[in-house]
Amino acid sequence: MTDPTTNSVNIRILERDYQFSTPPEEEDRLREASQLLNQRMKEIRNSGRVVGTERIAVMAALNLAYELMHNAPLTQDNGDTQKISALTTKIEEALASDSQMELT
């Protein structure tokens, strides 16, 4: 039985479909958030420096969390700050390191 107070929403991120339940008034925000996440994950994947969907997701999540913590704009901006670039480089190096543990 479905909850009449929620909508079922299909979201596509990196060519993979996900289904979520959300209150109708939050559906647009969920779609917006998923589009931002998809955009960020595609940028990371297309950079060629991070391989694997899980690692790409972690990188995107860390970047978004960093921006949120430092009140940076969450929309893509061609003038990314040096701090975000430096942090991204450090995260990529850590993920690429042979000593980095694989998440399962």
N, C-alpha and C positions, 0 to 999 in steps of 0.2 A: 504494500500500500504506500503510495507516495504522499508526501506532506504537501497539502494544498497551499502552505505559506511559503514554499520555496519553488524556484524554477530550476530545471535541469539545463545546464549550460555546457555545450561542447566547445572545448578550447584546443587549438592546434599549436604545439610548440616543437620546433625542429622536426617537422614532418611526422610528429606523433600526436595522436588524439588523446585527450583527457576529458573526463566528464565530471562536472562539479554541481553541487546543489547550492543555491544561493537565494537569499530573499530577493524578490523582484526589484526592490529599490537599490540593491547593490550590484545588479547584473552588469550595468555599464562600467562600474568601477572595476569589477573582476575582468571584464574584457579589456579594459585599458591597461590594467596591470599585466595581463597575459601578453598583450601586444608589446609592451615595454620589455618584458622578460624575453620574449621570442627575439626581438630586435637585438638585444644585448648578447644573447646566446649565439645568434647568427654572426654577429661581428667577431666574437671570440673564436668561433669555429672557422670563419673565413680568414682570420689572421694566420692560421696554420701553426700557431705556437702551442696550442693546447689540443690534445687529442682525447676523444672519449666524451660521450654525452654527460656522464657524471662529473667529470672534471670541468667541463664547460659550464655546467649548472652551478658548481661550487664557485667558480671564478665569477660568474655573473652575480650570484648571491652576495659574495664578498664585496664586489664593486658597488652594488646597489646599497648594501648596508653601510659601507664607508661613506657614500654620498649622503645617505639619510642622516648618519651621525654627525656629519659636518655641514649639514644644511645646504649641500650643493644641489643644484637643479637636477632632478631625476630624468629630465628629457635629454635626448642626445644633443650634444653641443660640440661643435668642431673645436672649441677652445678648451678642451679638458685641462684641468690644472696639472701642474707638475707633480703635486703630491699624489694624485690618483694614478698618474703614469708610473711614478716610482713604485707605488704600492702594487700596481698590476704587474710590473716587471718582477718584483720580489716574489709575488705569489706564483707567477708562471715558472720562475726558477725553482721554487720549492716543489711545485707539482711535477716538474720535469726531472727532478733529482732521482737518481736510482735508489737513494735511501728512503724516498717518500713511500710510505705505506699505502697500498691500494685499498680503497674503501670497497666493501662488498655489500 
